[in-house]
Amino acid sequence: MPAPCGWIFGMSDEVTAYIAAQPEPQRTTLTTMRATIDALLPRAAECLAYGMPSWRVDGTAVAGIAASKQHCAFFPHSGTALAGVADRLAGYDLAKGTVRYPVDTPLPRTLVRAVIARRLAEAATTPDSKGFRREFYADGGLKAKGKVKDGELHGAWSWWRRDGSLMRTGSFDRGRQVREWTTYDRASDPVKVTDLGR
């Protein structure tokens, strides 16, 4: 049984099978799109979700691709992310949360990068179903994660370096730093602990 989306890093056998099952020229176009997204989001989990190849960062879906007889499609898994790059989408067939493009012409890398950047920025401002807010690096790596209450940082938060190593952990009480704050070296060993009290 395949692992749930968000647990697999690197190329997914399910995505490979989905793309291999497509006729030409869709197969070549999706292969190019996959390579583009993998290069832009090297720390994303690639999987099959919603019946299509998808990429998730810390469980948040940020990109998807699919093929049909008439067109190929790119999905940022958001109904609003495309609005932020509308000026770059002239000439494409759009639906809410979907960019349709010719079966034989992948989207330009610069456009895919712009849509993914918009989706990551949007994901950073929208808490997930468990109330966690995340911040991401441009490559999809997790930068920070924690909860917000009434617009202020609240509860446990963690921060990571660009290389993915844990950098710092600490807690907030409605925006105020409280309790223990720990700084880590690149090997995730604590190097400094500061007790800020309640």
BELRAQUI-V765366 format. One record per backbone hydrogen bond with DSSP energy under -1.0 kcal/mol. NH is the residue of the N-H (numbers start at 1). CO is the residue of the C=O. E is the energy in kcal/mol with one decimal. If there is no record, write none. Layout:
# BELRAQUI-V765366
{{NH/CO/E} {NH/CO/E}}
This chain:
# BELRAQUI-V765366
{{7/4/-1.7} {16/12/-2.3} {17/13/-2.5} {18/14/-2.4} {19/15/-2.5} {20/16/-2.5} {21/17/-1.6} {22/19/-1.5} {27/23/-2.1} {29/25/-2.3} {30/26/-3.0} {31/27/-2.2} {32/28/-2.1} {33/29/-2.3} {34/30/-2.8} {35/31/-2.1} {36/32/-2.2} {37/33/-2.7} {38/34/-3.0} {39/35/-2.0} {40/36/-2.0} {41/37/-2.6} {43/139/-1.1} {44/41/-1.8} {45/56/-3.2} {47/54/-2.6} {49/52/-2.8} {52/49/-2.0} {54/47/-3.4} {55/63/-2.6} {56/45/-2.4} {57/60/-2.4} {60/57/-2.3} {62/55/-2.8} {63/55/-1.3} {64/75/-1.2} {65/53/-2.1} {66/73/-1.8} {68/71/-2.6} {72/101/-2.8} {73/66/-2.6} {74/99/-2.4} {75/64/-3.1} {85/82/-1.6} {86/83/-1.1} {88/85/-2.1} {89/86/-1.5} {92/89/-2.1} {93/100/-1.2} {95/98/-2.0} {98/95/-2.7} {99/74/-2.3} {100/93/-3.2} {101/72/-2.6} {105/102/-1.4} {112/108/-2.2} {113/109/-2.8} {114/110/-1.9} {115/111/-2.4} {116/112/-2.6} {117/113/-2.6} {118/114/-2.0} {119/115/-2.4} {120/116/-2.8} {121/117/-2.2} {122/118/-2.4} {123/119/-2.7} {124/120/-1.7} {125/122/-1.1} {128/132/-2.5} {131/128/-2.0} {133/146/-4.1} {135/144/-2.4} {137/141/-3.2} {140/137/-2.1} {143/135/-3.3} {144/135/-1.6} {145/158/-2.1} {146/133/-2.1} {149/152/-3.3} {152/149/-1.8} {154/147/-2.7} {155/172/-2.9} {157/170/-3.4} {158/145/-2.0} {159/168/-2.7} {160/143/-2.4} {161/165/-2.9} {164/161/-1.9} {167/159/-2.9} {168/159/-1.6} {169/182/-2.2} {170/157/-2.2} {172/155/-1.7} {173/176/-2.5} {175/153/-3.3} {176/173/-1.3} {178/171/-2.4} {179/197/-4.5} {181/194/-2.6} {182/169/-2.4} {183/192/-2.8} {184/167/-2.6} {185/189/-2.5} {188/185/-2.2} {191/183/-3.3} {192/183/-1.5} {194/181/-2.8} {196/179/-2.9}}
